[in-house]
Amino acid sequence: MKRISRIILILGLLFSGCTAKVEPENSYQVEAFPLAAASWPLQALLNELHRELSPDPDWIAGEASGSTQAAWRTLIQVVNPKPWMILAYEPSALMREELQDYDTLWQAQTIGYDALVMVTGQENPVDTLTLEEIRDIYAGKITNWKQVGGEDRAIRIYAQDENSGLQTAFERQIMQGQPIRLPELEWVYERPGVVRQEIAAFDAEADALGFSSLQMVTQVNPQPEIKLVRIAGILPNAKTIENGKYPLRLPVLLASNTASDATIAGITDWLLSQHGQQWLSEHGLVPVQ
């Protein structure tokens, strides 16, 4: 089952540039819209998709589903399974194992591209890093900003949760098997007498280095104190992502736990159509075509 799921995902990533042959009906009754979830940076996109394809002035956007892991878990339907679709980044290895453990037959299609971006504080004079420098920073080989042309101060590195789609992409595209040295942690109150440590939220100071998605920092939660770090001099934007000059492209997947639901198939076809791809570009993604 795991092998079948992986093959389906790989085919989706490789052939995502193919335009759907059938132009689907692009409007669905609200009650017919499938159960859906999204990675947190893509929740607003899912809300807009719902409004676009199921126009209803009384419809209210749902709560964000949370992490990429939470979105993928909605595909697991043990009792009375229902068709679900998600907009999400790639699942982690542990998430794929969990899907396999529950015998979940899932499929995924790349509908567009976001970008993995490196961020720091606006006061940091360093504007650009190479992929090798980023890898060495997160591996603990570079520990001071002066080693990469900055001021003499220790680098505070920030990461994402272990099963985050962004963490998965960062480990695959940048670390390439090298372990990340301990990132910034924070103490969290859980209940009386119990506290625990978890990954700290990014603090946009001049000594900080973290990573996020372009969709998050430009569309969902733009913050003036955050500066995008160029990769080898290349700034992430629609043009540089599309032409491949910016190296950290982040596939956005439409995944489902069924291959037979007509509505989900129709939504996928619409998103891959010329009109759907234009709509996605208007909402911050780079088309696959």
C-alpha positions in Angstrom: 0.0 0.0 0.0 2.8 2.4 0.9 4.5 1.7 -2.4 1.3 2.4 -4.3 0.7 5.6 -2.5 4.3 6.7 -3.2 3.9 5.9 -6.9 0.7 7.9 -7.1 2.3 10.9 -5.4 5.4 10.8 -7.6 3.3 10.6 -10.8 1.3 13.6 -9.6 4.5 15.6 -9.0 6.1 14.5 -12.4 3.0 15.0 -14.6 1.4 17.9 -12.8 2.1 20.1 -15.8 -0.5 18.2 -17.9 -3.7 20.2 -18.5 -6.9 18.3 -17.7 -8.7 17.2 -20.8 -12.2 17.7 -19.4 -13.3 21.2 -18.4 -15.5 20.4 -15.3 -18.6 22.3 -14.1 -17.0 25.0 -12.0 -19.9 25.6 -9.6 -21.1 23.2 -6.8 -23.8 23.6 -4.3 -22.4 24.3 -0.9 -23.8 21.1 0.5 -22.2 19.1 -2.2 -18.7 20.6 -1.7 -16.5 17.8 -0.3 -15.1 17.7 3.2 -11.9 19.6 3.1 -8.9 20.6 5.1 -5.6 22.4 4.5 -2.1 23.1 5.9 -2.3 26.3 7.8 -0.6 28.6 5.2 -3.1 27.2 2.6 -6.2 27.6 4.7 -7.1 31.0 3.2 -6.6 29.5 -0.3 -9.0 26.7 0.6 -11.5 29.2 1.9 -11.3 31.2 -1.4 -11.6 28.0 -3.4 -14.8 27.2 -1.6 -16.2 30.7 -2.3 -15.2 30.5 -5.9 -16.8 27.1 -6.7 -19.7 27.2 -4.2 -20.9 30.8 -4.3 -23.1 31.5 -1.3 -23.2 34.9 0.4 -24.1 33.2 3.8 -21.1 30.8 3.7 -18.7 31.4 6.6 -15.1 30.2 6.4 -14.3 27.3 8.7 -11.5 27.2 11.3 -8.0 26.4 10.1 -7.2 22.7 10.3 -3.8 23.4 11.8 -0.6 21.7 10.7 0.2 19.8 7.5 0.1 16.6 9.6 -3.4 17.4 10.8 -4.6 18.0 7.3 -3.2 14.6 6.1 -4.8 12.9 9.1 -8.2 13.9 7.9 -7.7 11.4 5.0 -7.7 8.5 7.5 -11.2 7.3 7.8 -11.4 4.0 9.7 -15.2 3.9 10.4 -17.8 4.9 7.8 -15.2 6.4 5.4 -16.1 9.7 3.7 -14.4 11.4 0.7 -12.0 14.0 1.9 -9.7 16.4 0.0 -6.9 18.5 1.3 -4.7 21.3 0.1 -1.3 20.6 1.7 2.4 20.4 1.4 4.1 17.0 1.2 3.6 14.5 4.0 6.5 13.6 6.3 7.9 10.1 6.3 6.2 9.5 9.7 2.9 10.7 8.2 3.2 8.4 5.3 3.8 5.5 7.7 0.7 6.5 9.6 -1.4 6.5 6.4 0.0 3.1 5.6 -0.8 1.8 9.1 -4.4 2.7 8.6 -4.5 1.2 5.1 -5.4 4.6 3.7 -5.4 4.6 -0.1 -4.5 8.2 -1.0 -3.6 10.1 -4.2 -2.1 13.5 -4.7 -1.8 16.0 -7.6 0.4 19.1 -7.8 -1.8 22.0 -8.6 0.7 24.8 -8.2 3.9 25.9 -6.4 4.7 27.9 -3.3 8.3 28.5 -2.2 10.3 27.6 0.8 11.8 30.9 2.0 14.5 31.8 4.5 13.7 34.7 6.9 15.5 37.0 9.3 15.0 40.3 10.9 15.0 43.6 8.9 17.9 44.9 11.0 20.2 42.0 9.9 22.6 43.4 7.3 23.0 39.9 5.6 20.7 39.8 2.5 21.8 36.6 0.8 23.0 33.1 1.7 23.9 30.1 -0.4 22.2 26.7 0.1 25.6 25.4 1.5 25.8 28.2 4.0 22.2 27.5 5.2 23.0 23.8 5.5 26.1 24.6 7.5 24.3 27.0 9.8 21.6 24.4 10.6 24.1 21.7 11.0 26.1 23.8 13.5 29.2 24.3 11.4 28.5 28.1 11.0 27.5 29.7 14.3 28.1 33.4 13.9 26.8 35.9 11.4 30.3 37.3 10.8 31.1 34.0 9.1 28.6 34.8 6.3 29.4 38.6 6.0 27.3 39.8 8.9 27.9 41.3 12.3 29.7 39.5 15.1 26.8 37.8 16.8 25.7 34.3 17.4 23.0 32.9 15.0 19.8 31.8 16.6 18.1 29.2 14.3 14.4 28.5 14.2 12.7 25.4 12.8 9.2 24.0 12.4 7.4 21.1 14.1 8.8 17.7 13.2 6.0 16.7 10.9 5.4 20.1 9.4 5.3 20.2 5.6 7.8 23.0 5.7 10.1 21.1 8.0 9.8 18.1 5.6 10.7 20.2 2.6 13.6 21.9 4.4 15.1 18.6 5.5 14.8 17.2 1.9 15.8 20.2 -0.1 18.5 21.8 2.1 19.7 19.4 4.8 19.9 16.3 2.6 20.3 13.9 5.4 22.3 16.1 7.8 20.8 16.5 11.2 19.6 20.0 12.4 21.4 21.2 15.5 19.0 22.1 18.3 16.8 25.1 17.2 15.3 27.7 19.6 12.9 26.1 22.1 10.4 27.6 24.5 8.7 26.4 27.6 5.0 25.8 27.3 2.5 25.5 30.2 0.4 22.3 29.8 -1.4 21.9 33.1 -0.7 22.7 36.8 2.7 21.3 37.6 3.5 20.3 34.0 5.5 22.3 31.5 7.2 21.1 28.3 9.5 22.4 25.7 8.5 22.9 22.0 9.8 24.6 18.9 9.8 28.3 19.5 7.8 30.7 17.3 10.1 32.8 15.0 11.3 36.0 16.6 12.3 38.5 13.8 15.5 39.9 15.4 18.7 40.7 13.7 20.4 37.5 15.0 17.6 35.1 13.9 17.3 32.8 10.9 14.2 30.7 10.2 12.2 29.4 7.3 8.6 29.6 6.2 6.6 29.6 2.9 6.2 32.6 0.6 2.5 32.2 0.8 2.6 32.6 4.6 4.9 35.7 4.7 3.4 37.6 1.8 -0.3 36.5 1.7 -1.4 35.0 5.0 0.6 36.8 7.7 2.9 39.6 6.3 5.1 41.2 8.9 7.2 44.3 8.2 9.9 43.3 10.6 10.6 40.1 8.6 13.1 40.2 5.8 13.3 37.5 3.0 16.8 36.2 2.5 17.9 35.8 -1.1 19.3 32.4 -2.1 22.6 33.0 -3.9 21.4 36.5 -4.7 18.0 35.4 -6.0 14.8 36.8 -4.4 11.8 34.4 -4.3 8.9 35.7 -6.5 6.5 34.4 -9.1 9.0 34.9 -11.9 12.1 33.4 -10.3 10.1 30.4 -9.0 8.5 29.8 -12.4 11.8 30.0 -14.4 13.6 27.9 -11.8 16.2 30.5 -10.8 14.9 30.4 -7.2 15.9 26.8 -6.1 13.4 26.1 -3.3 10.2 25.4 -5.0 7.4 24.0 -2.8 4.7 21.8 -4.4 1.2 22.4 -3.3 -0.8 19.2 -3.5 -4.5 18.5 -3.8 -4.8 15.1 -2.1 -7.8 12.9 -1.5 -8.6 9.5 0.0 -10.6 8.5 -3.0 -10.2 8.2 -6.8 -13.9 7.9 -7.5 -15.5 11.1 -6.1 -16.8 13.1 -9.1 -16.8 16.4 -7.2 -13.2 16.1 -6.1 -12.2 15.0 -9.6 -14.0 18.0 -11.0 -12.3 20.5 -8.6 -8.9 19.0 -9.5 -9.6 19.3 -13.2 -10.8 22.9 -12.8 -7.7 23.9 -10.8 -5.5 22.4 -13.6 -7.5 24.1 -16.4 -6.3 27.4 -17.8 -8.9 29.3 -15.8 -8.0 27.5 -12.6 -4.3 28.1 -13.0 -4.9 31.8 -13.6 -7.0 31.8 -10.5 -4.3 30.2 -8.5 -1.7 32.7 -9.7 -4.0 35.5 -8.6 -4.0 33.9 -5.2 -0.2 33.7 -4.8 0.8 30.4 -6.3 2.9 29.7 -9.3 1.1 27.6 -12.0 2.3 24.2 -12.9 1.8 24.8 -16.6 
